[in-house]
Amino acid sequence: MLLSFAGGLEPVRVVRRVNRFAVRVDRHGAPALAHLPNSGRLNELLRPGTPGLLRASTDPARRTCGDLVLVQAAGRDRTGWVSVDARLPGRLALRILELGLLARAPRLSELRQEVCFRQSRLDLAGTESGTGRPFWGEAKSVTLVQEGVALFPDAPTDRGRRHLEELIEARRIGALAMVLFVILRDDARAFAPYAANDPAFARTLRRAHEAGVQVRAAACSVSPEGVRWLRELPARVAGAKG
C-alpha cells in the first residue's frame, strides 16, 4: 500500500459541479457542497449520479462538508474507483521513489517535498546517492483514460508547462530531473501527452525529454482503503493523441 485512507470515507453521489473547486453532492439523501481538490475538467467523471467517496469534515467554520476524493469511472463495476484528489501525486511519487519501484531510476537520498526552484515550487527535491548530484522532480495527477491510454492534461495548463520549463533548466545546470505522471486508476496500458487539449504542453514535454528530463508513468490501483502500486507504464512522449 502506497497510501492508506485512514479514518474511512463516506459514500455520496455527484449532483453537479459548481465551480473549479466545488461540487454539489447528495449526502444521506440531502444536498451538500463538497470541496473538489482538482482543477481539471473531469467531464467524464463528474456526471450526475456518479457514486463518490467523501472525506467528511467536522469543522463548523468550513463552507463545505468535506473533500470529494474518489469517484467511480463510467462503465466500470462498483470497484472501479478513480482518485480525483490532485494533492496525492506528490506524496505517491515520494513513496514510489523511496521504494525504488521505477526501473532504471536514480537512487536518491534526502528526498523532500514542495521545494522552491527558481520561480516555482516543485514536488520533489533530493540528491543522487553516492554522487550528491541534485535531483528535481514533479508529479502530475492523471485521471483521463481513452482506449487504454492515460492522457494529460485534460485541460490546458500553463502551470504544468512552467514546471516542465523549470525541469529543463535543472538539466541545463547539471541536475537530474524527472516528471512522473501518476495514473490514479487501473485501466491504462500506456501514457501520452494529450496534444489535442494542450499542444503547448505536449511540445514542452517533448523538449524536456530531449533535454534529458526523465518522463515516467506509474499506474496505481485505487480503492476505499487506499492507493496501491500496480506497474510502470510506457510513456509515449512523441505519440500525442489528437
SULSULJO-V96522 format. One line per field, one symbol per residue. ss: DSSP state (@ for helix, = for strand, . for the rest). psi: psi as a letter, one per 20 degrees, with the letter a starting at -180 (. if undefined). burial: + if it has 16 or more other ideal C-beta (glycine too) atoms within 10 Angstrom, else -. A space follows every 50 residues. Layout:
ss = ???
psi = ???
burial = ???
This chain:
ss = ..==.....==========..======..=======.............. ======.........=======........===....@@@@@@@@@@@.. .......==========..=========.....=========.===..== ==.....@@@@@@@@@@@@@@@...========......====.....@@ @@@@@@@@@@...==========..===========......
psi = phppmqiqqpprppgqpgahkqpprookjqqqpqpolpjrgkhihlqpip qrppoqqjoiiqhqiapohqrpqpiraijmqppjniihhghghggghhil ippkqqpqrkpqqmppodjroqhqqaqpphhjpqppqpppppippplipp ppriqpnhghhhhhhhhghghhjjrqqqpoooolrjkqirqqqnhhhnhg ggghggggghijppoqpppqpprihapqpfrqqponhilpp.
burial = -++-+---+--+-++-+-----+++++----+++++++-+++-+++---+ -+++++-------++++++++++------+++++++-+++++++-++--- -+--++-+--+-+---+--+-+++++++-----++++++++++++---++ +++++-+--++-++-++++++---++++++++++++-+-++++++-++-- ++-+++-++---+++++++++++---+-++-++-+-+--++-
